[in-house]
């Protein structure tokens, strides 16, 4: 079905998933952002895109359709990306059920990368980036962390093929990401 790998990126909020996925995109991959699925659903329901509504709708999708719901909604988008004859990077995996959906759909073509950073480092990043769905205080940040852990985040991270501990400079993160990308593409071409 697919001549290129589907590379999933998993990690807690503000760990650096998007930086890793963006670097993969710079290196030639098609980037799919899982959060776009939740954002679109929030908009369809006539709600404002913010952390509270995105979290609520994400939970509702999982309650209604199972813990792998967001991943299932991503599969058609990923398949469109694959048609470009490039690797696809999936930004924002949040739980083990999503990993299982992708493994079932893409088999050996699916590779998972975990991006990690301590909570204090991640909270500092959140405070500096100002995204619509970001938390604004420590309590909300911890609640979001807890919610995503309940989605099977830690199990997903433990199942990864590659691990990045992102407490380094952006240059170092990009270097490590490039190394992993080359390894994946070399292994895949063999």
N, CA, C and O of each residue as an XYZ file, in Angstrom:
760
protein
N       0.812     -1.193      0.000
C       0.000      0.000      0.000
C       0.854      1.254      0.000
O       0.477      2.273     -0.578
N       1.987      1.176      0.641
C       2.745      2.384      0.952
C       4.223      2.082      0.786
O       4.746      1.134      1.370
N       4.885      2.895     -0.013
C       6.311      2.698     -0.235
C       7.178      3.489      0.724
O       8.404      3.455      0.621
N       6.554      4.208      1.664
C       7.285      5.043      2.601
C       6.771      4.816      4.023
O       5.638      4.373      4.212
N       7.593      5.116      5.009
C       7.144      4.928      6.390
C       6.149      6.002      6.835
O       6.127      7.121      6.322
N       5.329      5.609      7.812
C       4.489      6.544      8.549
C       5.166      6.673      9.909
O       5.262      5.700     10.657
N       5.635      7.877     10.224
C       6.419      8.120     11.434
C       5.542      8.857     12.438
O       5.172     10.011     12.218
N       5.207      8.185     13.546
C       4.404      8.813     14.581
C       5.289      9.484     15.610
O       6.366      8.986     15.938
N       4.827     10.627     16.121
C       5.555     11.343     17.167
C       4.627     11.461     18.375
O       3.534     12.021     18.281
N       5.081     10.923     19.516
C       4.278     10.897     20.737
C       5.024     11.607     21.861
O       6.254     11.575     21.919
N       4.277     12.243     22.744
C       4.878     12.891     23.901
C       3.877     13.799     24.578
O       2.831     14.112     24.009
N       4.189     14.222     25.785
C       3.280     15.113     26.506
C       3.302     16.520     25.916
O       4.159     16.832     25.089
N       2.358     17.376     26.338
C       2.310     18.744     25.826
C       3.640     19.471     25.999
O       4.276     19.395     27.050
N       4.045     20.177     24.945
C       5.240     21.025     24.938
C       6.547     20.259     25.122
O       7.548     20.831     25.553
N       6.537     18.983     24.800
C       7.773     18.196     24.884
C       8.684     18.448     23.688
O       9.890     18.214     23.760
N       8.105     18.926     22.592
C       8.880     19.175     21.381
C       8.405     18.362     20.190
O       9.091     18.304     19.169
N       7.239     17.732     20.305
C       6.712     16.912     19.206
C       6.629     17.694     17.900
O       7.038     17.212     16.843
N       6.095     18.901     17.991
C       5.899     19.693     16.783
C       7.225     20.122     16.172
O       7.349     20.180     14.948
N       8.205     20.420     16.993
C       9.544     20.749     16.474
C      10.116     19.560     15.710
O      10.678     19.719     14.626
N       9.969     18.364     16.285
C      10.466     17.146     15.627
C       9.726     16.922     14.316
O      10.348     16.672     13.283
N       8.396     17.012     14.353
C       7.605     16.797     13.141
C       7.927     17.840     12.076
O       7.994     17.522     10.889
N       8.125     19.092     12.504
C       8.473     20.152     11.550
C       9.823     19.886     10.883
O       9.990     20.131      9.688
N      10.769     19.392     11.649
C      12.086     19.057     11.083
C      11.952     17.928     10.065
O      12.575     17.966      9.004
N      11.134     16.918     10.391
C      10.895     15.836      9.434
C      10.275     16.393      8.150
O      10.611     15.962      7.047
N       9.370     17.351      8.312
C       8.755     17.978      7.149
C       9.817     18.709      6.323
O       9.813     18.631      5.094
N      10.722     19.415      6.996
C      11.828     20.090      6.299
C      12.694     19.092      5.536
O      13.259     19.420      4.492
N      12.794     17.875      6.061
C      13.628     16.841      5.438
C      12.893     16.072      4.340
O      13.469     15.189      3.705
N      11.616     16.409      4.117
C      10.904     15.798      2.993
C       9.637     15.046      3.323
O       8.974     14.558      2.408
N       9.267     14.928      4.581
C       8.048     14.200      4.950
C       6.822     15.095      4.815
O       6.917     16.320      4.898
N       5.680     14.470      4.607
C       4.388     15.149      4.651
C       3.954     15.125      6.118
O       3.954     14.069      6.752
N       3.585     16.293      6.653
C       3.228     16.392      8.081
C       1.722     16.414      8.269
O       1.013     17.192      7.631
N       1.243     15.546      9.154
C      -0.163     15.472      9.539
C      -0.235     15.797     11.029
O       0.458     15.170     11.830
N      -1.055     16.755     11.406
C      -1.184     17.155     12.805
C      -2.489     16.593     13.371
O      -3.574     16.983     12.941
N      -2.379     15.671     14.341
C      -3.570     15.049     14.919
C      -4.467     16.065     15.611
O      -5.689     15.912     15.618
N      -3.872     17.097     16.190
C      -4.669     18.121     16.848
C      -5.646     18.809     15.910
O      -6.672     19.326     16.350
N      -5.329     18.818     14.603
C      -6.245     19.437     13.641
C      -7.597     18.721     13.626
O      -8.630     19.349     13.394
N      -7.592     17.419     13.871
C      -8.846     16.656     13.915
C      -9.722     17.188     15.047
O     -10.905     17.463     14.847
N      -9.137     17.331     16.233
C      -9.888     17.847     17.387
C     -10.320     19.290     17.151
O     -11.455     19.659     17.452
N      -9.412     20.109     16.610
C      -9.749     21.517     16.356
C     -10.934     21.619     15.385
O     -11.844     22.422     15.593
N     -10.916     20.802     14.326
C     -12.013     20.831     13.349
C     -13.328     20.412     13.994
O     -14.377     20.985     13.701
N     -13.273     19.421     14.865
C     -14.486     18.966     15.558
C     -15.008     20.051     16.499
O     -16.219     20.248     16.604
N     -14.118     20.747     17.173
C     -14.515     21.863     18.044
C     -15.239     22.921     17.207
O     -16.290     23.421     17.608
N     -14.681     23.255     16.059
C     -15.281     24.270     15.180
C     -16.638     23.801     14.647
O     -17.584     24.586     14.576
N     -16.732     22.503     14.268
C     -18.000     21.951     13.775
C     -19.100     22.088     14.806
O     -20.263     22.292     14.460
N     -18.730     21.977     16.078
C     -19.709     22.080     17.162
C     -19.982     23.521     17.561
O     -20.711     23.777     18.519
N     -19.395     24.462     16.826
C     -19.649     25.871     17.065
C     -18.988     26.427     18.316
O     -19.439     27.426     18.876
N     -17.909     25.768     18.753
C     -17.217     26.189     19.966
C     -15.940     26.945     19.620
O     -15.399     26.806     18.523
N     -15.473     27.738     20.561
C     -14.207     28.442     20.410
C     -13.061     27.450     20.604
O     -13.130     26.577     21.469
N     -12.003     27.588     19.795
C     -10.822     26.743     19.952
C     -10.020     27.276     21.131
O      -9.380     28.324     21.047
N     -10.069     26.529     22.232
C      -9.255     26.833     23.412
C      -8.983     25.520     24.136
O      -9.566     24.493     23.791
N      -8.112     25.542     25.125
C      -7.697     24.305     25.798
C      -8.889     23.557     26.370
O      -8.976     22.338     26.223
N      -9.793     24.249     27.007
C     -10.954     23.609     27.640
C     -11.819     22.885     26.605
O     -12.167     21.719     26.795
N     -12.166     23.569     25.519
C     -13.036     22.967     24.504
C     -12.346     21.854     23.732
O     -12.965     20.832     23.434
N     -11.073     22.038     23.405
C     -10.338     20.991     22.693
C     -10.250     19.738     23.577
O     -10.459     18.625     23.094
N      -9.942     19.915     24.867
C      -9.875     18.784     25.787
C     -11.214     18.085     25.932
O     -11.285     16.856     25.925
N     -12.286     18.880     26.064
C     -13.644     18.323     26.219
C     -14.036     17.519     24.983
O     -14.495     16.382     25.096
N     -13.857     18.104     23.819
C     -14.233     17.436     22.571
C     -13.358     16.200     22.334
O     -13.855     15.170     21.879
N     -12.065     16.296     22.638
C     -11.173     15.134     22.486
C     -11.639     13.982     23.378
O     -11.669     12.829     22.946
N     -12.000     14.297     24.611
C     -12.525     13.272     25.513
C     -13.826     12.678     24.980
O     -14.019     11.463     25.008
N     -14.716     13.545     24.494
C     -16.000     13.066     23.965
C     -15.799     12.151     22.760
O     -16.461     11.118     22.649
N     -14.889     12.523     21.856
C     -14.603     11.654     20.706
C     -14.151     10.275     21.180
O     -14.586      9.255     20.647
N     -13.275     10.254     22.186
C     -12.769      8.985     22.709
C     -13.862      8.189     23.417
O     -13.894      6.962     23.328
N     -14.758      8.887     24.122
C     -15.875      8.195     24.794
C     -16.847      7.616     23.777
O     -17.352      6.508     23.956
N     -17.110      8.365     22.709
C     -18.077      7.958     21.698
C     -17.536      6.870     20.762
O     -18.267      5.957     20.378
N     -16.242      6.973     20.395
C     -15.706      6.115     19.338
C     -14.540      5.245     19.784
O     -13.992      4.490     18.980
N     -14.153      5.338     21.048
C     -13.024      4.556     21.546
C     -11.767      5.399     21.639
O     -11.679      6.478     21.052
N     -10.797      4.893     22.385
C      -9.581      5.662     22.661
C      -8.732      5.927     21.412
O      -7.899      6.833     21.414
N      -8.932      5.162     20.370
C      -8.194      5.374     19.126
C      -8.931      6.250     18.124
O      -8.550      6.301     16.954
N      -9.990      6.948     18.568
C     -10.859      7.705     17.660
C     -10.111      8.723     16.818
O     -10.306      8.781     15.604
N      -9.265      9.519     17.435
C      -8.582     10.581     16.680
C      -7.664      9.959     15.620
O      -7.569     10.466     14.502
N      -7.000      8.872     15.974
C      -6.138      8.181     15.005
C      -6.966      7.646     13.829
O      -6.550      7.746     12.675
N      -8.126      7.084     14.127
C      -8.991      6.566     13.051
C      -9.392      7.688     12.098
O      -9.437      7.493     10.884
N      -9.682      8.865     12.656
C     -10.048     10.015     11.816
C      -8.850     10.495     10.985
O      -9.034     11.102      9.930
N      -7.635     10.228     11.452
C      -6.422     10.651     10.742
C      -6.059      9.741      9.574
O      -5.384     10.180      8.643
N      -6.487      8.496      9.604
C      -6.043      7.528      8.585
C      -6.331      8.005      7.160
O      -5.432      7.936      6.321
N      -7.539      8.485      6.843
C      -7.747      8.966      5.463
C      -6.808     10.127      5.091
O      -6.355     10.219      3.951
N      -6.525     11.000      6.048
C      -5.627     12.130      5.807
C      -4.206     11.614      5.558
O      -3.511     12.108      4.670
N      -3.780     10.621      6.341
C      -2.453     10.022      6.174
C      -2.353      9.360      4.799
O      -1.345      9.501      4.107
N      -3.402      8.639      4.411
C      -3.383      7.970      3.111
C      -3.284      8.967      1.970
O      -2.660      8.676      0.949
N      -3.887     10.135      2.123
C      -3.739     11.193      1.121
C      -2.285     11.662      1.067
O      -1.740     11.887     -0.014
N      -1.658     11.809      2.242
C      -0.256     12.218      2.307
C       0.669     11.218      1.652
O       1.633     11.587      0.981
N       0.364      9.935      1.855
C       1.179      8.856      1.286
C       1.156      8.904     -0.242
O       2.119      8.507     -0.897
N       0.057      9.391     -0.800
C      -0.054      9.480     -2.261
C       0.986     10.413     -2.864
O       1.235     10.367     -4.068
N       1.593     11.256     -2.041
C       2.630     12.162     -2.538
C       3.980     11.458     -2.696
O       4.973     12.087     -3.060
N       4.011     10.141     -2.418
C       5.236      9.347     -2.513
C       6.349      9.905     -1.635
O       7.500     10.027     -2.055
N       5.979     10.235     -0.423
C       6.921     10.725      0.579
C       6.585     10.055      1.903
O       5.466      9.575      2.089
N       7.545     10.017      2.827
C       7.200      9.556      4.168
C       6.193     10.521      4.793
O       6.139     11.694      4.423
N       5.409     10.029      5.726
C       4.428     10.853      6.428
C       4.814     10.890      7.900
O       5.134      9.857      8.487
N       4.784     12.089      8.500
C       5.014     12.212      9.936
C       3.696     12.644     10.578
O       3.059     13.606     10.149
N       3.307     11.906     11.613
C       2.062     12.170     12.340
C       2.426     12.828     13.659
O       3.009     12.202     14.544
N       2.074     14.090     13.774
C       2.407     14.930     14.923
C       1.280     14.874     15.949
O       0.144     15.243     15.650
N       1.598     14.408     17.169
C       0.642     14.558     18.260
C      -0.076     13.312     18.726
O      -1.209     13.405     19.199
N       0.539     12.156     18.611
C      -0.068     10.949     19.164
C      -0.142     11.114     20.676
O       0.806     11.582     21.307
N      -1.291     10.720     21.256
C      -1.533     10.961     22.674
C      -1.751      9.691     23.505
O      -1.873      9.776     24.727
N      -1.802      8.524     22.869
C      -2.063      7.334     23.671
C      -1.796      6.039     22.936
O      -1.654      6.005     21.714
N      -1.732      4.978     23.715
C      -1.409      3.646     23.188
C      -2.473      3.149     22.210
O      -2.138      2.453     21.251
N      -3.746      3.487     22.428
C      -4.791      3.042     21.498
C      -4.565      3.639     20.112
O      -4.832      2.986     19.103
N      -4.073      4.884     20.059
C      -3.775      5.504     18.773
C      -2.596      4.801     18.104
O      -2.606      4.575     16.893
N      -1.593      4.461     18.887
C      -0.452      3.702     18.350
C      -0.957      2.389     17.760
O      -0.562      2.007     16.658
N      -1.826      1.702     18.490
C      -2.348      0.409     18.017
C      -3.142      0.558     16.726
O      -3.057     -0.301     15.849
N      -3.913      1.636     16.595
C      -4.659      1.889     15.354
C      -3.680      2.045     14.189
O      -3.877      1.457     13.125
N      -2.629      2.836     14.392
C      -1.647      3.042     13.325
C      -0.869      1.768     13.016
O      -0.599      1.481     11.850
N      -0.505      1.002     14.039
C       0.211     -0.267     13.798
C      -0.664     -1.236     13.026
O      -0.186     -1.937     12.134
N      -1.934     -1.278     13.363
C      -2.847     -2.182     12.647
C      -3.010     -1.759     11.194
O      -3.041     -2.599     10.294
N      -3.113     -0.460     10.971
C      -3.326      0.048      9.613
C      -2.064     -0.011      8.753
O      -2.136     -0.368      7.577
N      -0.904      0.337      9.330
C       0.309      0.496      8.531
C       1.372     -0.570      8.790
O       2.402     -0.589      8.115
N       1.137     -1.454      9.754
C       2.039     -2.570     10.021
C       3.482     -2.147     10.228
O       3.763     -1.212     10.977
N       4.392     -2.839      9.562
C       5.824     -2.570      9.690
C       6.228     -1.209      9.125
O       7.346     -0.751      9.358
N       5.337     -0.568      8.395
C       5.629      0.766      7.862
C       5.490      1.852      8.923
O       5.857      3.001      8.675
N       4.966      1.510     10.099
C       4.768      2.494     11.158
C       5.952      2.490     12.117
O       6.353      1.443     12.626
N       6.504      3.677     12.354
C       7.637      3.867     13.268
C       7.210      4.923     14.291
O       6.588      5.922     13.931
N       7.546      4.700     15.567
C       7.123      5.617     16.618
C       8.324      6.248     17.317
O       9.273      5.564     17.702
N       8.256      7.579     17.471
C       9.302      8.334     18.160
C       8.682      9.023     19.367
O       7.666      9.709     19.250
N       9.299      8.836     20.521
C       8.862      9.476     21.759
C       9.716     10.721     22.004
O      10.942     10.680     21.893
N       9.048     11.831     22.339
C       9.742     13.078     22.673
C       9.360     13.428     24.114
O       8.180     13.553     24.440
N      10.368     13.583     24.966
C      10.122     13.774     26.387
C      10.854     15.001     26.912
O      11.882     15.405     26.369
N      10.310     15.590     27.977
C      10.957     16.692     28.697
C      10.279     16.792     30.065
O       9.106     16.444     30.194
N      10.995     17.260     31.080
C      10.415     17.389     32.417
C       9.248     18.389     32.433
O       9.216     19.318     31.626
N       8.292     18.198     33.350
C       7.120     19.088     33.408
C       7.463     20.573     33.525
O       6.820     21.400     32.878
N       8.446     20.922     34.323
C       8.785     22.336     34.505
C       9.293     22.962     33.205
O       8.980     24.112     32.898
N      10.069     22.206     32.454
C      10.580     22.682     31.166
C       9.413     22.855     30.193
O       9.331     23.856     29.482
N       8.526     21.883     30.168
C       7.382     21.951     29.255
C       6.448     23.104     29.607
O       5.944     23.787     28.715
N       6.214     23.326     30.897
C       5.340     24.429     31.310
C       5.938     25.772     30.893
O       5.216     26.667     30.453
N       7.231     25.909     31.029
C       7.907     27.133     30.613
C       7.707     27.354     29.106
O       7.489     28.484     28.670
N       7.781     26.300     28.328
C       7.568     26.404     26.884
C       6.138     26.825     26.568
O       5.904     27.672     25.706
N       5.176     26.219     27.282
C       3.766     26.549     27.069
C       3.532     28.035     27.320
O       2.847     28.707     26.548
N       4.100     28.529     28.392
C       3.904     29.937     28.752
C       4.487     30.867     27.685
O       4.033     32.001     27.535
N       5.481     30.394     26.954
C       6.133     31.229     25.962
C       5.563     31.142     24.565
O       5.860     32.005     23.739
N       4.751     30.131     24.262
C       4.349     29.965     22.865
C       2.970     30.528     22.526
O       2.748     30.925     21.383
N       2.041     30.576     23.471
C       0.757     31.232     23.249
C      -0.153     30.605     22.217
O      -0.820     31.325     21.473
N      -0.203     29.285     22.148
C      -1.124     28.619     21.230
C      -2.557     28.686     21.765
O      -2.767     28.781     22.974
N      -3.533     28.638     20.869
C      -4.943     28.765     21.263
C      -5.386     27.711     22.276
O      -6.208     27.993     23.147
N      -4.849     26.510     22.164
C      -5.314     25.432     23.034
C      -4.367     25.177     24.206
O      -4.447     24.127     24.843
N      -3.473     26.120     24.499
C      -2.548     25.954     25.616
C      -3.202     26.334     26.938
O      -4.127     27.145     26.993
N      -2.693     25.723     27.991
C      -3.117     26.066     29.338
C      -2.412     27.339     29.763
O      -1.352     27.678     29.238
N      -3.010     28.045     30.722
C      -2.426     29.323     31.108
C      -1.813     29.321     32.503
O      -1.049     30.226     32.840
N      -2.132     28.329     33.312
C      -1.568     28.292     34.662
C      -1.117     26.872     34.990
O      -1.483     25.912     34.313
N      -0.310     26.767     36.050
C       0.291     25.481     36.443
C      -0.776     24.429     36.721
O      -0.624     23.277     36.314
N      -1.851     24.808     37.406
C      -2.916     23.853     37.745
C      -3.541     23.288     36.464
O      -3.720     22.076     36.339
N      -3.870     24.164     35.521
C      -4.452     23.710     34.254
C      -3.472     22.843     33.468
O      -3.862     21.853     32.848
N      -2.208     23.223     33.501
C      -1.168     22.446     32.831
C      -1.124     21.027     33.394
O      -1.086     20.057     32.638
N      -1.128     20.910     34.715
C      -1.090     19.587     35.369
C      -2.358     18.785     35.049
O      -2.291     17.570     34.867
N      -3.511     19.462     34.979
C      -4.760     18.776     34.628
C      -4.693     18.222     33.204
O      -5.131     17.102     32.943
N      -4.140     19.016     32.289
C      -3.995     18.557     30.901
C      -3.043     17.362     30.845
O      -3.313     16.384     30.148
N      -1.944     17.437     31.569
C      -1.008     16.308     31.649
C      -1.721     15.052     32.143
O      -1.571     13.975     31.565
N      -2.487     15.198     33.202
C      -3.206     14.068     33.791
C      -4.219     13.487     32.798
O      -4.319     12.269     32.651
N      -4.963     14.357     32.121
C      -5.948     13.895     31.141
C      -5.261     13.057     30.065
O      -5.756     11.994     29.691
N      -4.112     13.542     29.565
C      -3.440     12.813     28.485
C      -2.814     11.516     28.992
O      -2.735     10.538     28.249
N      -2.378     11.495     30.221
C      -1.879     10.238     30.799
C      -3.007      9.206     30.865
O      -2.781      8.011     30.679
N      -4.223      9.688     31.132
C      -5.381      8.790     31.167
C      -5.717      8.231     29.792
O      -6.432      7.234     29.689
N      -5.220      8.848     28.751
C      -5.426      8.347     27.393
C      -4.392      7.281     27.027
O      -4.427      6.763     25.910
N      -3.477      6.939     27.930
C      -2.465      5.926     27.643
C      -1.177      6.493     27.089
O      -0.451      5.804     26.371
N      -0.881      7.755     27.417
C       0.310      8.424     26.900
C       1.598      7.705     27.294
O       2.462      7.471     26.449
N       1.726      7.357     28.565
C       2.976      6.723     29.017
C       3.215      5.383     28.332
O       4.345      5.061     27.964
N       2.150      4.602     28.162
C       2.291      3.307     27.477
C       2.725      3.505     26.028
O       3.549      2.755     25.504
N       2.161      4.520     25.396
C       2.550      4.815     24.006
C       4.020      5.190     23.936
O       4.750      4.718     23.065
N       4.452      6.047     24.865
C       5.853      6.474     24.870
C       6.781      5.286     25.109
O       7.841      5.194     24.490
N       6.396      4.390     25.991
C       7.220      3.210     26.283
C       7.336      2.279     25.079
O       8.301      1.522     24.972
N       6.360      2.331     24.172
C       6.379      1.428     23.010
C       7.157      1.992     21.828
O       7.207      1.372     20.766
N       7.766      3.167     22.004
C       8.417      3.838     20.875
C       9.656      3.092     20.382
O      10.308      2.355     21.122
N       9.948      3.314     19.110
C      11.139      2.745     18.480
C      12.364      3.623     18.718
O      13.492      3.132     18.757
N      12.134      4.925     18.877
C      13.198      5.903     19.124
C      12.745      6.820     20.251
O      11.549      7.036     20.445
N      13.707      7.355     20.989
C      13.395      8.235     22.121
C      14.291      9.473     22.062
O      15.504      9.375     21.877
N      13.660     10.640     22.225
C      14.393     11.899     22.300
C      14.063     12.542     23.640
O      12.894     12.784     23.942
N      15.084     12.821     24.444
C      14.894     13.590     25.665
C      15.244     15.027     25.309
O      16.407     15.362     25.086
N      14.226     15.861     25.261
C      14.373     17.215     24.732
C      14.615     18.233     25.849
O      13.722     18.988     26.234
N      15.838     18.227     26.351
C      16.250     19.256     27.312
C      17.498     19.961     26.763
O      18.339     20.466     27.506
N      17.572     19.968     25.446
C      18.746     20.510     24.763
C      18.360     21.760     23.979
O      17.213     22.207     24.017
N      19.327     22.308     23.280
C      19.059     23.463     22.428
C      18.266     23.020     21.194
O      18.212     21.835     20.867
N      17.661     23.986     20.526
C      16.928     23.696     19.303
C      17.850     23.097     18.247
O      17.450     22.184     17.525
N      19.077     23.597     18.149
C      20.040     23.042     17.197
C      20.329     21.568     17.482
O      20.384     20.747     16.567
N      20.513     21.248     18.757
C      20.780     19.848     19.131
C      19.570     18.965     18.852
O      19.716     17.833     18.392
N      18.364     19.489     19.134
C      17.146     18.733     18.847
C      17.033     18.463     17.348
O      16.713     17.347     16.939
N      17.292     19.473     16.538
C      17.221     19.293     15.088
C      18.263     18.298     14.598
O      17.987     17.513     13.691
N      19.449     18.321     15.183
C      20.506     17.372     14.809
C      20.070     15.942     15.126
O      20.203     15.049     14.289
N      19.549     15.726     16.339
C      19.099     14.378     16.746
C      17.932     13.921     15.870
O      17.862     12.757     15.476
N      17.024     14.838     15.574
C      15.884     14.512     14.723
C      16.356     14.108     13.326
O      15.853     13.141     12.754
N      17.312     14.840     12.783
C      17.863     14.504     11.466
C      18.513     13.124     11.473
O      18.361     12.359     10.520
N      19.242     12.803     12.553
C      19.874     11.484     12.670
C      18.821     10.383     12.653
O      18.974      9.380     11.957
N      17.750     10.575     13.422
C      16.687      9.563     13.467
C      16.025      9.433     12.100
O      15.758      8.321     11.645
N      15.763     10.540     11.455
C      15.131     10.509     10.135
C      15.979      9.694      9.157
O      15.464      8.847      8.427
N      17.291      9.965      9.154
C      18.189      9.210      8.259
C      18.171      7.722      8.606
O      18.131      6.876      7.712
N      18.200      7.399      9.904
C      18.161      5.993     10.321
C      16.884      5.314      9.837
O      16.928      4.207      9.301
N      15.740      5.989     10.028
C      14.465      5.420      9.599
C      14.466      5.215      8.089
O      14.084      4.150      7.605
N      14.887      6.217      7.357
C      14.860      6.102      5.899
C      15.861      5.059      5.415
O      15.562      4.327      4.472
N      17.052      4.966      6.037
C      18.033      3.936      5.667
C      17.489      2.547      5.947
O      17.590      1.648      5.113
N      16.907      2.379      7.139
C      16.352      1.074      7.505
C      15.197      0.705      6.605
O      15.045     -0.455      6.224
N      14.393      1.672      6.268
C      13.225      1.417      5.443
C      13.621      1.055      4.022
O      12.950      0.241      3.387
N      14.692      1.641      3.512
C      15.101      1.377      2.126
C      15.804      0.040      1.965
O      15.988     -0.434      0.844
N      16.202     -0.579      3.087
C      16.891     -1.881      3.004
C      15.921     -3.036      2.863
O      16.343     -4.190      2.782
